[in-house]
Amino acid sequence: MDRDMPVDHRETTILYIDDDEALGILLRKNLARQGFKVINAIDGKSGLSQLASGGIDVIALDHYLLGETGLDILPVIAEMPDHPPVVYVTGSGDASIAVEALKRGADDYVTKSISTDFVDLLIAALKQSLERARLRREALASQEAMRQARDRAELLLREVNHRVANSLSLVASLVRMQTSLIADPVAVSALQETQMRIHAIGNVHRHLYVNNQVGTVDIDDYLKSLLGELQSSIGDEARPHDIVLVADALQLTTDKVISLGLVVSELVTNAFKYAYPPGAAGEIRVRLSRRDGQMIELLVEDDGTGFDPDAPVKGTGLGTKILNAMAATMGGDLTYDRSSVTGTRARMTFPI
């Protein structure tokens, strides 16, 4: 045992449980020279009573006791909260007893003998057990400090998400108010699209706050909420379309979800506006699934009049630029499937 070990044993109290009172007295004298205070107990009942009184730093527990063994007492000690470390003492040459003692909660074991080495070995085992117990306490204290720091950071991040969501809702409301004051239909349409884009971003932060999530978002729940808002805000008598969502239970990082939300908003909005003739009801399907382990596939499709990506853009073309930018940001590839006779199928694949 390293004599320079930084553990101060001058105040260390040992509970020694052994029915051999003569050996107990001998050990008390030898351990006192090492700076230990020893309390003797001749059986399990008196030992547990001493332990319950407190002030015990480490326990030396003999195997053979009157009417019982140390293995009967070990589980009782192990169930006590913050119990001292236990060094098991046995005179048996059967290694299975020592193994069983370790299984039941002993920190170390020493084989009892009549030689002077026994005292030295016991002292070394007691010191090592105390050192391991100190390291465990320090590790637990560090883990608790880290947990508290993490909880504070998560609480702060939740508050940030809450404030961001509220601020974006305020911005969307201001855009809506501005829209109501404009007569130009092109400007009105542009502002409405801007409002929907703001909602798509704000919905991510609102989802993080409401679901107490940090850093990752449940995609299926988020898309369900986002598409519900789009259905309410875009659907009317001229566009009585239904949105059908089929999404795998996946989690993505916040930045990817924001980009994904904008892509879904743009594609669904385009389908609402252009896929079907005015007044005709139609279905818009959104599917999100995992492909090939680390890839995700997004499909947005309808059964409408079809879409030619090479044709001149309708409106300002900002939506197309946003789609391409978000796909690039996600490391994805956005294409349009022309194999179907009717309708439009937009497909985007991107890595998790």
C-alpha positions, 0 to 999 in steps of 0.5 A: 500500500502506498504510504503517501496515499492522501487519506487522513486516518487519524479520525477514521473509525473501524467497526470490527465484527468478530466473536473472537474477543481476544483477536479483537483486542489485539487488532484494536491495539495494532490499528490504534498505532496506525491512527484508527479508532476501533469499535468491537462487536461480537455478533451481527446484532450488536454490530448493526446496532453500532452501525445504526448509531453512526460514526462508522467509516469502514467495517471489518466483518468476520465470516464465522460468528456465533450462530450465523456468518458474515454472509447473513449480515452483508445484505443488511449492511448493503441495503443501508443508504450510504453504508461504509465499505466492508472488508470481509475477513475469513479464515477459510481457504475456500475462495468461493466464500470470498467471491460470495462476499464480494457479490453480496456487497463487500468491497474487499476481503482478507484471509485470517491467519495467525501470522503478523501479515494478517494485520498488515493485510487488513490495514492495507485492505481497510485503507484501499476500501476507504480510498475507493469509497472516497473516490466513489463519493467524489464521482457521485458528487461530480455527477450530481453537479453535472446533472444540476448544470445540465438541468439548469441549461435545459431549463434555460434552453426551454425558456429560450425556445419559449421566447423565440416561439412567442416572438415569432408568433408576434412577427406572424401576427404583425405580418397578418395585420399588414396583409389586411391593409394591402389590396394588391393580391400579389403582395397579399399572397407573398405576405401570406406565404411569409406568415406561413414560413414564420409559423413553420419555424416558430412551430419547431421552438414551440414543439421543443418547449411544450414537449420539454425536448432539448436539441432534437424533435419528434418528427411525426408529432411536429409534422402533424402539428405543422400540417394541421396549421397549414390545413386551417390557414390555407384550406377554404371553399376554393381549396377544400383539400385534405392532408394525409400524413404518414411518418415514421417515429424519428428524431432529428436535430433542431436545425434539420427540423427547421429546414424540413418544416420549411420544405414541407410548408412550401411543397404543401402550400404549392399543392394547395394553390396549384394542384387542383382546379378551384373548388375541386377537392383533392388529397395531398399526401406527406410521407416521411420514412427512413431509408437505407439506415442513415437516410430519410425520404420525404414525399409530398404528392397529389393527384392534381394537374401535374407540375413541370419543374422546367416550366416558368415559375409561378409567382415570384419564384421565392418558394423554389429558391427556398426549397433548393436552399433548404435541401442544400442545407440538409445535404439533401436532393430534391427531385420531381417524379414524372413517372406518374400520369397525373399529379405531382410527386416531390421527393427529397432524400437527406442524411439523418 
